[in-house]
């Protein structure tokens, strides 16, 4: 009985080792590349959130202007909104150009 249990456990350990070796050899990217890719995607998500918030707030300002029939209503708030959105994107420490995101040197990790 113990021999069968030992063989079963040994086979499981051997199978796990072979599976791990195959996974490492067939992995599409190294661990460092994977971490950089995940960080890049996280930056894209953060930037998309900031942009979505800015668009929503701008839409609310346009809606308010239409309700009060004043095209200049909340001009200062709109300017402040744009400045804050730009700062938020800058605080992320990323440069977005041509659909690519790269970390700036001040936030590289």
N, C-alpha and C positions, 0 to 999 in steps of 0.2 A: 504494500500500500504506500509506504513512504517513497519507494523507488518511483512509482508512477507520479506522485505529487512532485518529487524533485525533478523528474523529467519534464513535467508540465510547466513548472516554474522556470526551469532552465530554457525551455523552448520559448516561453513568453519573453524572457530577458533577451535571448538571441534574436527573436523576431523584432522586438523594440529597437535593438541596436542596429539591425539591418535596415529597418524602416527609417531610423534617424539618419543613417549614413546616406541612404538614397535621397532623402529629403534635402540634405545639405548639398549633395552633388547636383541635384536638379533644381535648386532654388533659383528663381529668376533674378534675384539681386542679393547683394551682400547685406549684412545687417546694417552697416553704416548707410548704404544707399536707401534701404528701406526706411530707416529713421528719418533721413532727409526728405524722402518722398512724403512720409506721413506729416512731417512738420510743414512742408510746402502746401499740402492739401489743407491742413488746419489753418494756415495763413489765408488761403483762398476763402475758406468758410467764414473766417472772422471779417475779412474785407467785404464779402458779400453781405454779411449782417449789417455792417456799418452803412454800406450803400443802400440797402433796403430800408433801414431806419431813416436815412436822409430823404429818400424818395417818398416815404410815407408822410414825413413831416412837411415836405414841400407840397404834397397833395392836400394836406390839411390846410395849409396856408392858402392855396388856390381856392379851396372850397370856402374858406372863411371870407376871402375877398369877394367871391361871387355872392355870398349871402348878404354882405354889407354894402355891396356895389361900390367898392373902393379899391381900385387897382394898386394903390400904394400902401394899403393896410399891411402892417407887420413887416415892412421893408427891413428895419433894423434886425428883427428876429430872423428873417430869412438870411441876411448876411451873416449873422452869428451862427446860424445853423450850418452854413457852408464852411465857415472857418473851423467849427468843431468837427465836422466830418473829415476835413482835410487833416486836422491834427490827429484824429483817431486813427486814420490810415497811416500817417507818419509814425505814430506811436507803435504800430504793429512792427515797424522796422523792416518793411518790405518795399520793393520796387516792382510795380506791375507794368510790364510792357509787352505788347503783342501776345497777351494771354499767358505769359510766363511770370512766375513769381520767384524772385531770388532774394535771399536775406541780405540786408546791408551789413557792413562790417561791424557796426556798433551792436548788432544783435546776433551775430553769428555764433553758433554754439556747437 
